[in-house]
Amino acid sequence: MVAPEAQAATQAQVVWAALAVTAAPVEAAVSAAVRPPPTWAAGELAQAVEVGPVAPAAPPRAVPAG
């Protein structure tokens, strides 16, 4: 008969092994979806991500003396 501690350890190893096998393709798919194509230069990536021009900040307002 197998000791309960050894059986629990074996079950945990089986679960971790199953998770590793399941997670590997998912991790690869997510990495491929998020990673930009290798041919893009840094400037092209910035242009692709840019949403639009940023409005200039309003000029500082004068504080009345008083």
mmCIF file of the N, C-alpha and C atoms, coordinates in Angstrom:
data_MODEL
# 
_entry.id   MODEL 
# 
loop_
_atom_site.group_PDB 
_atom_site.id 
_atom_site.type_symbol 
_atom_site.label_atom_id 
_atom_site.label_alt_id 
_atom_site.label_comp_id 
_atom_site.label_asym_id 
_atom_site.label_entity_id 
_atom_site.label_seq_id 
_atom_site.pdbx_PDB_ins_code 
_atom_site.Cartn_x 
_atom_site.Cartn_y 
_atom_site.Cartn_z 
_atom_site.occupancy 
_atom_site.B_iso_or_equiv 
_atom_site.pdbx_formal_charge 
_atom_site.auth_seq_id 
_atom_site.auth_comp_id 
_atom_site.auth_asym_id 
_atom_site.auth_atom_id 
_atom_site.pdbx_PDB_model_num 
ATOM 1   N N  . MET A 1 1  ? 0.843  -1.184 0.000   1.00 0.00 ? 1  MET A N  1 
ATOM 2   C CA . MET A 1 1  ? 0.000  0.000  0.000   1.00 0.00 ? 1  MET A CA 1 
ATOM 3   C C  . MET A 1 1  ? 0.890  1.251  0.000   1.00 0.00 ? 1  MET A C  1 
ATOM 4   N N  . VAL A 1 2  ? 0.431  2.291  -0.689  1.00 0.00 ? 2  VAL A N  1 
ATOM 5   C CA . VAL A 1 2  ? 1.196  3.533  -0.812  1.00 0.00 ? 2  VAL A CA 1 
ATOM 6   C C  . VAL A 1 2  ? 0.803  4.464  0.328   1.00 0.00 ? 2  VAL A C  1 
ATOM 7   N N  . ALA A 1 3  ? 1.799  5.099  0.918   1.00 0.00 ? 3  ALA A N  1 
ATOM 8   C CA . ALA A 1 3  ? 1.531  6.045  2.005   1.00 0.00 ? 3  ALA A CA 1 
ATOM 9   C C  . ALA A 1 3  ? 0.724  7.224  1.463   1.00 0.00 ? 3  ALA A C  1 
ATOM 10  N N  . PRO A 1 4  ? -0.215 7.766  2.268   1.00 0.00 ? 4  PRO A N  1 
ATOM 11  C CA . PRO A 1 4  ? -1.046 8.877  1.789   1.00 0.00 ? 4  PRO A CA 1 
ATOM 12  C C  . PRO A 1 4  ? -0.236 10.084 1.329   1.00 0.00 ? 4  PRO A C  1 
ATOM 13  N N  . GLU A 1 5  ? 0.890  10.364 2.008   1.00 0.00 ? 5  GLU A N  1 
ATOM 14  C CA . GLU A 1 5  ? 1.717  11.509 1.614   1.00 0.00 ? 5  GLU A CA 1 
ATOM 15  C C  . GLU A 1 5  ? 2.310  11.295 0.224   1.00 0.00 ? 5  GLU A C  1 
ATOM 16  N N  . ALA A 1 6  ? 2.778  10.070 -0.019  1.00 0.00 ? 6  ALA A N  1 
ATOM 17  C CA . ALA A 1 6  ? 3.373  9.753  -1.317  1.00 0.00 ? 6  ALA A CA 1 
ATOM 18  C C  . ALA A 1 6  ? 2.316  9.803  -2.413  1.00 0.00 ? 6  ALA A C  1 
ATOM 19  N N  . GLN A 1 7  ? 1.111  9.318  -2.103  1.00 0.00 ? 7  GLN A N  1 
ATOM 20  C CA . GLN A 1 7  ? 0.035  9.343  -3.087  1.00 0.00 ? 7  GLN A CA 1 
ATOM 21  C C  . GLN A 1 7  ? -0.361 10.790 -3.405  1.00 0.00 ? 7  GLN A C  1 
ATOM 22  N N  . ALA A 1 8  ? -0.439 11.638 -2.393  1.00 0.00 ? 8  ALA A N  1 
ATOM 23  C CA . ALA A 1 8  ? -0.786 13.042 -2.610  1.00 0.00 ? 8  ALA A CA 1 
ATOM 24  C C  . ALA A 1 8  ? 0.289  13.730 -3.439  1.00 0.00 ? 8  ALA A C  1 
ATOM 25  N N  . ALA A 1 9  ? 1.551  13.422 -3.158  1.00 0.00 ? 9  ALA A N  1 
ATOM 26  C CA . ALA A 1 9  ? 2.648  14.020 -3.927  1.00 0.00 ? 9  ALA A CA 1 
ATOM 27  C C  . ALA A 1 9  ? 2.587  13.577 -5.380  1.00 0.00 ? 9  ALA A C  1 
ATOM 28  N N  . THR A 1 10 ? 2.292  12.302 -5.600  1.00 0.00 ? 10 THR A N  1 
ATOM 29  C CA . THR A 1 10 ? 2.191  11.791 -6.967  1.00 0.00 ? 10 THR A CA 1 
ATOM 30  C C  . THR A 1 10 ? 1.027  12.447 -7.698  1.00 0.00 ? 10 THR A C  1 
ATOM 31  N N  . GLN A 1 11 ? -0.099 12.598 -7.020  1.00 0.00 ? 11 GLN A N  1 
ATOM 32  C CA . GLN A 1 11 ? -1.252 13.252 -7.644  1.00 0.00 ? 11 GLN A CA 1 
ATOM 33  C C  . GLN A 1 11 ? -0.934 14.702 -7.992  1.00 0.00 ? 11 GLN A C  1 
ATOM 34  N N  . ALA A 1 12 ? -0.222 15.384 -7.104  1.00 0.00 ? 12 ALA A N  1 
ATOM 35  C CA . ALA A 1 12 ? 0.153  16.773 -7.373  1.00 0.00 ? 12 ALA A CA 1 
ATOM 36  C C  . ALA A 1 12 ? 1.079  16.848 -8.581  1.00 0.00 ? 12 ALA A C  1 
ATOM 37  N N  . GLN A 1 13 ? 2.006  15.907 -8.695  1.00 0.00 ? 13 GLN A N  1 
ATOM 38  C CA . GLN A 1 13 ? 2.911  15.897 -9.850  1.00 0.00 ? 13 GLN A CA 1 
ATOM 39  C C  . GLN A 1 13 ? 2.137  15.671 -11.141 1.00 0.00 ? 13 GLN A C  1 
ATOM 40  N N  . VAL A 1 14 ? 1.151  14.791 -11.093 1.00 0.00 ? 14 VAL A N  1 
ATOM 41  C CA . VAL A 1 14 ? 0.334  14.521 -12.276 1.00 0.00 ? 14 VAL A CA 1 
ATOM 42  C C  . VAL A 1 14 ? -0.450 15.769 -12.668 1.00 0.00 ? 14 VAL A C  1 
ATOM 43  N N  . VAL A 1 15 ? -1.005 16.463 -11.688 1.00 0.00 ? 15 VAL A N  1 
ATOM 44  C CA . VAL A 1 15 ? -1.776 17.680 -11.971 1.00 0.00 ? 15 VAL A CA 1 
ATOM 45  C C  . VAL A 1 15 ? -0.873 18.748 -12.569 1.00 0.00 ? 15 VAL A C  1 
ATOM 46  N N  . TRP A 1 16 ? 0.311  18.956 -11.976 1.00 0.00 ? 16 TRP A N  1 
ATOM 47  C CA . TRP A 1 16 ? 1.238  19.971 -12.505 1.00 0.00 ? 16 TRP A CA 1 
ATOM 48  C C  . TRP A 1 16 ? 1.691  19.614 -13.912 1.00 0.00 ? 16 TRP A C  1 
ATOM 49  N N  . ALA A 1 17 ? 1.923  18.345 -14.167 1.00 0.00 ? 17 ALA A N  1 
ATOM 50  C CA . ALA A 1 17 ? 2.337  17.922 -15.508 1.00 0.00 ? 17 ALA A CA 1 
ATOM 51  C C  . ALA A 1 17 ? 1.224  18.187 -16.514 1.00 0.00 ? 17 ALA A C  1 
ATOM 52  N N  . ALA A 1 18 ? -0.015 17.910 -16.118 1.00 0.00 ? 18 ALA A N  1 
ATOM 53  C CA . ALA A 1 18 ? -1.149 18.168 -17.015 1.00 0.00 ? 18 ALA A CA 1 
ATOM 54  C C  . ALA A 1 18 ? -1.303 19.659 -17.276 1.00 0.00 ? 18 ALA A C  1 
ATOM 55  N N  . LEU A 1 19 ? -1.127 20.481 -16.243 1.00 0.00 ? 19 LEU A N  1 
ATOM 56  C CA . LEU A 1 19 ? -1.219 21.932 -16.429 1.00 0.00 ? 19 LEU A CA 1 
ATOM 57  C C  . LEU A 1 19 ? -0.115 22.438 -17.349 1.00 0.00 ? 19 LEU A C  1 
ATOM 58  N N  . ALA A 1 20 ? 1.076  21.902 -17.200 1.00 0.00 ? 20 ALA A N  1 
ATOM 59  C CA . ALA A 1 20 ? 2.193  22.337 -18.042 1.00 0.00 ? 20 ALA A CA 1 
ATOM 60  C C  . ALA A 1 20 ? 1.931  21.999 -19.502 1.00 0.00 ? 20 ALA A C  1 
ATOM 61  N N  . VAL A 1 21 ? 1.394  20.814 -19.758 1.00 0.00 ? 21 VAL A N  1 
ATOM 62  C CA . VAL A 1 21 ? 1.097  20.404 -21.130 1.00 0.00 ? 21 VAL A CA 1 
ATOM 63  C C  . VAL A 1 21 ? -0.020 21.261 -21.706 1.00 0.00 ? 21 VAL A C  1 
ATOM 64  N N  . THR A 1 22 ? -1.012 21.591 -20.886 1.00 0.00 ? 22 THR A N  1 
ATOM 65  C CA . THR A 1 22 ? -2.144 22.395 -21.348 1.00 0.00 ? 22 THR A CA 1 
ATOM 66  C C  . THR A 1 22 ? -1.740 23.848 -21.550 1.00 0.00 ? 22 THR A C  1 
ATOM 67  N N  . ALA A 1 23 ? -0.908 24.372 -20.667 1.00 0.00 ? 23 ALA A N  1 
ATOM 68  C CA . ALA A 1 23 ? -0.568 25.793 -20.714 1.00 0.00 ? 23 ALA A CA 1 
ATOM 69  C C  . ALA A 1 23 ? 0.419  26.124 -21.824 1.00 0.00 ? 23 ALA A C  1 
ATOM 70  N N  . ALA A 1 24 ? 1.254  25.201 -22.219 1.00 0.00 ? 24 ALA A N  1 
ATOM 71  C CA . ALA A 1 24 ? 2.290  25.497 -23.214 1.00 0.00 ? 24 ALA A CA 1 
ATOM 72  C C  . ALA A 1 24 ? 1.708  26.021 -24.528 1.00 0.00 ? 24 ALA A C  1 
ATOM 73  N N  . PRO A 1 25 ? 0.720  25.350 -25.146 1.00 0.00 ? 25 PRO A N  1 
ATOM 74  C CA . PRO A 1 25 ? 0.182  25.885 -26.404 1.00 0.00 ? 25 PRO A CA 1 
ATOM 75  C C  . PRO A 1 25 ? -0.547 27.214 -26.206 1.00 0.00 ? 25 PRO A C  1 
ATOM 76  N N  . VAL A 1 26 ? -1.212 27.364 -25.072 1.00 0.00 ? 26 VAL A N  1 
ATOM 77  C CA . VAL A 1 26 ? -1.930 28.617 -24.805 1.00 0.00 ? 26 VAL A CA 1 
ATOM 78  C C  . VAL A 1 26 ? -0.932 29.756 -24.663 1.00 0.00 ? 26 VAL A C  1 
ATOM 79  N N  . GLU A 1 27 ? 0.141  29.523 -23.918 1.00 0.00 ? 27 GLU A N  1 
ATOM 80  C CA . GLU A 1 27 ? 1.164  30.552 -23.737 1.00 0.00 ? 27 GLU A CA 1 
ATOM 81  C C  . GLU A 1 27 ? 1.800  30.921 -25.074 1.00 0.00 ? 27 GLU A C  1 
ATOM 82  N N  . ALA A 1 28 ? 2.064  29.936 -25.913 1.00 0.00 ? 28 ALA A N  1 
ATOM 83  C CA . ALA A 1 28 ? 2.664  30.210 -27.220 1.00 0.00 ? 28 ALA A CA 1 
ATOM 84  C C  . ALA A 1 28 ? 1.717  31.024 -28.094 1.00 0.00 ? 28 ALA A C  1 
ATOM 85  N N  . ALA A 1 29 ? 0.426  30.702 -28.060 1.00 0.00 ? 29 ALA A N  1 
ATOM 86  C CA . ALA A 1 29 ? -0.548 31.436 -28.872 1.00 0.00 ? 29 ALA A CA 1 
ATOM 87  C C  . ALA A 1 29 ? -0.682 32.876 -28.403 1.00 0.00 ? 29 ALA A C  1 
ATOM 88  N N  . VAL A 1 30 ? -0.724 33.080 -27.101 1.00 0.00 ? 30 VAL A N  1 
ATOM 89  C CA . VAL A 1 30 ? -0.844 34.442 -26.567 1.00 0.00 ? 30 VAL A CA 1 
ATOM 90  C C  . VAL A 1 30 ? 0.414  35.240 -26.890 1.00 0.00 ? 30 VAL A C  1 
ATOM 91  N N  . SER A 1 31 ? 1.576  34.636 -26.734 1.00 0.00 ? 31 SER A N  1 
ATOM 92  C CA . SER A 1 31 ? 2.825  35.333 -27.042 1.00 0.00 ? 31 SER A CA 1 
ATOM 93  C C  . SER A 1 31 ? 2.875  35.729 -28.510 1.00 0.00 ? 31 SER A C  1 
ATOM 94  N N  . ALA A 1 32 ? 2.444  34.838 -29.391 1.00 0.00 ? 32 ALA A N  1 
ATOM 95  C CA . ALA A 1 32 ? 2.463  35.146 -30.821 1.00 0.00 ? 32 ALA A CA 1 
ATOM 96  C C  . ALA A 1 32 ? 1.472  36.250 -31.155 1.00 0.00 ? 32 ALA A C  1 
ATOM 97  N N  . ALA A 1 33 ? 0.339  36.277 -30.466 1.00 0.00 ? 33 ALA A N  1 
ATOM 98  C CA . ALA A 1 33 ? -0.675 37.295 -30.748 1.00 0.00 ? 33 ALA A CA 1 
ATOM 99  C C  . ALA A 1 33 ? -0.242 38.664 -30.251 1.00 0.00 ? 33 ALA A C  1 
ATOM 100 N N  . VAL A 1 34 ? 0.491  38.713 -29.165 1.00 0.00 ? 34 VAL A N  1 
ATOM 101 C CA . VAL A 1 34 ? 0.875  39.988 -28.564 1.00 0.00 ? 34 VAL A CA 1 
ATOM 102 C C  . VAL A 1 34 ? 2.166  40.531 -29.176 1.00 0.00 ? 34 VAL A C  1 
ATOM 103 N N  . ARG A 1 35 ? 3.055  39.673 -29.565 1.00 0.00 ? 35 ARG A N  1 
ATOM 104 C CA . ARG A 1 35 ? 4.363  40.083 -30.080 1.00 0.00 ? 35 ARG A CA 1 
ATOM 105 C C  . ARG A 1 35 ? 4.204  40.711 -31.465 1.00 0.00 ? 35 ARG A C  1 
ATOM 106 N N  . PRO A 1 36 ? 4.831  41.864 -31.712 1.00 0.00 ? 36 PRO A N  1 
ATOM 107 C CA . PRO A 1 36 ? 4.751  42.467 -33.042 1.00 0.00 ? 36 PRO A CA 1 
ATOM 108 C C  . PRO A 1 36 ? 5.566  41.653 -34.047 1.00 0.00 ? 36 PRO A C  1 
ATOM 109 N N  . PRO A 1 37 ? 5.247  41.760 -35.319 1.00 0.00 ? 37 PRO A N  1 
ATOM 110 C CA . PRO A 1 37 ? 6.040  41.039 -36.316 1.00 0.00 ? 37 PRO A CA 1 
ATOM 111 C C  . PRO A 1 37 ? 7.515  41.454 -36.231 1.00 0.00 ? 37 PRO A C  1 
ATOM 112 N N  . PRO A 1 38 ? 8.434  40.540 -36.454 1.00 0.00 ? 38 PRO A N  1 
ATOM 113 C CA . PRO A 1 38 ? 9.848  40.861 -36.291 1.00 0.00 ? 38 PRO A CA 1 
ATOM 114 C C  . PRO A 1 38 ? 10.366 41.866 -37.315 1.00 0.00 ? 38 PRO A C  1 
ATOM 115 N N  . THR A 1 39 ? 9.634  42.090 -38.394 1.00 0.00 ? 39 THR A N  1 
ATOM 116 C CA . THR A 1 39 ? 10.111 43.012 -39.424 1.00 0.00 ? 39 THR A CA 1 
ATOM 117 C C  . THR A 1 39 ? 9.808  44.461 -39.081 1.00 0.00 ? 39 THR A C  1 
ATOM 118 N N  . TRP A 1 40 ? 9.013  44.703 -38.068 1.00 0.00 ? 40 TRP A N  1 
ATOM 119 C CA . TRP A 1 40 ? 8.668  46.077 -37.710 1.00 0.00 ? 40 TRP A CA 1 
ATOM 120 C C  . TRP A 1 40 ? 9.823  46.748 -36.995 1.00 0.00 ? 40 TRP A C  1 
ATOM 121 N N  . ALA A 1 41 ? 10.095 47.964 -37.380 1.00 0.00 ? 41 ALA A N  1 
ATOM 122 C CA . ALA A 1 41 ? 11.082 48.765 -36.656 1.00 0.00 ? 41 ALA A CA 1 
ATOM 123 C C  . ALA A 1 41 ? 10.370 49.437 -35.490 1.00 0.00 ? 41 ALA A C  1 
ATOM 124 N N  . ALA A 1 42 ? 11.123 49.974 -34.573 1.00 0.00 ? 42 ALA A N  1 
ATOM 125 C CA . ALA A 1 42 ? 10.523 50.597 -33.390 1.00 0.00 ? 42 ALA A CA 1 
ATOM 126 C C  . ALA A 1 42 ? 9.610  51.751 -33.788 1.00 0.00 ? 42 ALA A C  1 
ATOM 127 N N  . GLY A 1 43 ? 9.995  52.547 -34.773 1.00 0.00 ? 43 GLY A N  1 
ATOM 128 C CA . GLY A 1 43 ? 9.172  53.672 -35.207 1.00 0.00 ? 43 GLY A CA 1 
ATOM 129 C C  . GLY A 1 43 ? 7.863  53.222 -35.824 1.00 0.00 ? 43 GLY A C  1 
ATOM 130 N N  . GLU A 1 44 ? 7.912  52.147 -36.607 1.00 0.00 ? 44 GLU A N  1 
ATOM 131 C CA . GLU A 1 44 ? 6.686  51.634 -37.220 1.00 0.00 ? 44 GLU A CA 1 
ATOM 132 C C  . GLU A 1 44 ? 5.731  51.121 -36.154 1.00 0.00 ? 44 GLU A C  1 
ATOM 133 N N  . LEU A 1 45 ? 6.274  50.479 -35.141 1.00 0.00 ? 45 LEU A N  1 
ATOM 134 C CA . LEU A 1 45 ? 5.432  49.977 -34.058 1.00 0.00 ? 45 LEU A CA 1 
ATOM 135 C C  . LEU A 1 45 ? 4.779  51.139 -33.326 1.00 0.00 ? 45 LEU A C  1 
ATOM 136 N N  . ALA A 1 46 ? 5.548  52.192 -33.081 1.00 0.00 ? 46 ALA A N  1 
ATOM 137 C CA . ALA A 1 46 ? 4.993  53.359 -32.390 1.00 0.00 ? 46 ALA A CA 1 
ATOM 138 C C  . ALA A 1 46 ? 3.887  53.992 -33.223 1.00 0.00 ? 46 ALA A C  1 
ATOM 139 N N  . GLN A 1 47 ? 4.057  54.056 -34.534 1.00 0.00 ? 47 GLN A N  1 
ATOM 140 C CA . GLN A 1 47 ? 3.021  54.628 -35.395 1.00 0.00 ? 47 GLN A CA 1 
ATOM 141 C C  . GLN A 1 47 ? 1.784  53.742 -35.407 1.00 0.00 ? 47 GLN A C  1 
ATOM 142 N N  . ALA A 1 48 ? 1.975  52.443 -35.380 1.00 0.00 ? 48 ALA A N  1 
ATOM 143 C CA . ALA A 1 48 ? 0.838  51.531 -35.406 1.00 0.00 ? 48 ALA A CA 1 
ATOM 144 C C  . ALA A 1 48 ? 0.040  51.610 -34.116 1.00 0.00 ? 48 ALA A C  1 
ATOM 145 N N  . VAL A 1 49 ? 0.712  51.872 -33.013 1.00 0.00 ? 49 VAL A N  1 
ATOM 146 C CA . VAL A 1 49 ? 0.043  51.912 -31.718 1.00 0.00 ? 49 VAL A CA 1 
ATOM 147 C C  . VAL A 1 49 ? -0.545 53.288 -31.442 1.00 0.00 ? 49 VAL A C  1 
ATOM 148 N N  . GLU A 1 50 ? 0.014  54.311 -32.067 1.00 0.00 ? 50 GLU A N  1 
ATOM 149 C CA . GLU A 1 50 ? -0.417 55.682 -31.788 1.00 0.00 ? 50 GLU A CA 1 
ATOM 150 C C  . GLU A 1 50 ? -1.897 55.855 -32.109 1.00 0.00 ? 50 GLU A C  1 
ATOM 151 N N  . VAL A 1 51 ? -2.611 56.497 -31.230 1.00 0.00 ? 51 VAL A N  1 
ATOM 152 C CA . VAL A 1 51 ? -4.049 56.670 -31.410 1.00 0.00 ? 51 VAL A CA 1 
ATOM 153 C C  . VAL A 1 51 ? -4.350 57.923 -32.219 1.00 0.00 ? 51 VAL A C  1 
ATOM 154 N N  . GLY A 1 52 ? -3.563 58.922 -32.059 1.00 0.00 ? 52 GLY A N  1 
ATOM 155 C CA . GLY A 1 52 ? -3.778 60.166 -32.777 1.00 0.00 ? 52 GLY A CA 1 
ATOM 156 C C  . GLY A 1 52 ? -2.928 61.251 -32.167 1.00 0.00 ? 52 GLY A C  1 
ATOM 157 N N  . PRO A 1 53 ? -3.002 62.440 -32.741 1.00 0.00 ? 53 PRO A N  1 
ATOM 158 C CA . PRO A 1 53 ? -2.180 63.527 -32.207 1.00 0.00 ? 53 PRO A CA 1 
ATOM 159 C C  . PRO A 1 53 ? -2.635 63.930 -30.808 1.00 0.00 ? 53 PRO A C  1 
ATOM 160 N N  . VAL A 1 54 ? -1.702 64.318 -30.022 1.00 0.00 ? 54 VAL A N  1 
ATOM 161 C CA . VAL A 1 54 ? -2.005 64.759 -28.662 1.00 0.00 ? 54 VAL A CA 1 
ATOM 162 C C  . VAL A 1 54 ? -2.187 66.267 -28.691 1.00 0.00 ? 54 VAL A C  1 
ATOM 163 N N  . ALA A 1 55 ? -3.268 66.731 -28.111 1.00 0.00 ? 55 ALA A N  1 
ATOM 164 C CA . ALA A 1 55 ? -3.537 68.170 -28.092 1.00 0.00 ? 55 ALA A CA 1 
ATOM 165 C C  . ALA A 1 55 ? -2.508 68.867 -27.214 1.00 0.00 ? 55 ALA A C  1 
ATOM 166 N N  . PRO A 1 56 ? -2.037 70.033 -27.650 1.00 0.00 ? 56 PRO A N  1 
ATOM 167 C CA . PRO A 1 56 ? -1.067 70.748 -26.813 1.00 0.00 ? 56 PRO A CA 1 
ATOM 168 C C  . PRO A 1 56 ? -1.712 71.203 -25.512 1.00 0.00 ? 56 PRO A C  1 
ATOM 169 N N  . ALA A 1 57 ? -0.906 71.316 -24.503 1.00 0.00 ? 57 ALA A N  1 
ATOM 170 C CA . ALA A 1 57 ? -1.413 71.760 -23.202 1.00 0.00 ? 57 ALA A CA 1 
ATOM 171 C C  . ALA A 1 57 ? -1.822 73.223 -23.291 1.00 0.00 ? 57 ALA A C  1 
ATOM 172 N N  . ALA A 1 58 ? -2.814 73.592 -22.525 1.00 0.00 ? 58 ALA A N  1 
ATOM 173 C CA . ALA A 1 58 ? -3.274 74.987 -22.504 1.00 0.00 ? 58 ALA A CA 1 
ATOM 174 C C  . ALA A 1 58 ? -2.186 75.855 -21.883 1.00 0.00 ? 58 ALA A C  1 
ATOM 175 N N  . PRO A 1 59 ? -2.040 77.083 -22.380 1.00 0.00 ? 59 PRO A N  1 
ATOM 176 C CA . PRO A 1 59 ? -1.024 77.963 -21.787 1.00 0.00 ? 59 PRO A CA 1 
ATOM 177 C C  . PRO A 1 59 ? -1.381 78.268 -20.336 1.00 0.00 ? 59 PRO A C  1 
ATOM 178 N N  . PRO A 1 60 ? -0.393 78.520 -19.512 1.00 0.00 ? 60 PRO A N  1 
ATOM 179 C CA . PRO A 1 60 ? -0.687 78.802 -18.101 1.00 0.00 ? 60 PRO A CA 1 
ATOM 180 C C  . PRO A 1 60 ? -1.499 80.086 -17.961 1.00 0.00 ? 60 PRO A C  1 
ATOM 181 N N  . ARG A 1 61 ? -2.420 80.068 -17.035 1.00 0.00 ? 61 ARG A N  1 
ATOM 182 C CA . ARG A 1 61 ? -3.269 81.249 -16.809 1.00 0.00 ? 61 ARG A CA 1 
ATOM 183 C C  . ARG A 1 61 ? -2.578 82.193 -15.843 1.00 0.00 ? 61 ARG A C  1 
ATOM 184 N N  . ALA A 1 62 ? -2.751 83.464 -16.114 1.00 0.00 ? 62 ALA A N  1 
ATOM 185 C CA . ALA A 1 62 ? -2.146 84.471 -15.241 1.00 0.00 ? 62 ALA A CA 1 
ATOM 186 C C  . ALA A 1 62 ? -2.927 84.537 -13.939 1.00 0.00 ? 62 ALA A C  1 
ATOM 187 N N  . VAL A 1 63 ? -2.221 84.622 -12.852 1.00 0.00 ? 63 VAL A N  1 
ATOM 188 C CA . VAL A 1 63 ? -2.856 84.736 -11.543 1.00 0.00 ? 63 VAL A CA 1 
ATOM 189 C C  . VAL A 1 63 ? -2.936 86.219 -11.207 1.00 0.00 ? 63 VAL A C  1 
ATOM 190 N N  . PRO A 1 64 ? -4.142 86.725 -10.945 1.00 0.00 ? 64 PRO A N  1 
ATOM 191 C CA . PRO A 1 64 ? -4.259 88.155 -10.635 1.00 0.00 ? 64 PRO A CA 1 
ATOM 192 C C  . PRO A 1 64 ? -3.530 88.501 -9.338  1.00 0.00 ? 64 PRO A C  1 
ATOM 193 N N  . ALA A 1 65 ? -2.838 89.597 -9.372  1.00 0.00 ? 65 ALA A N  1 
ATOM 194 C CA . ALA A 1 65 ? -2.129 90.043 -8.175  1.00 0.00 ? 65 ALA A CA 1 
ATOM 195 C C  . ALA A 1 65 ? -3.146 90.582 -7.186  1.00 0.00 ? 65 ALA A C  1 
ATOM 196 N N  . GLY A 1 66 ? -2.985 90.264 -5.979  1.00 0.00 ? 66 GLY A N  1 
ATOM 197 C CA . GLY A 1 66 ? -3.971 90.814 -5.089  1.00 0.00 ? 66 GLY A CA 1 
ATOM 198 C C  . GLY A 1 66 ? -3.771 90.455 -3.727  1.00 0.00 ? 66 GLY A C  1 
# 
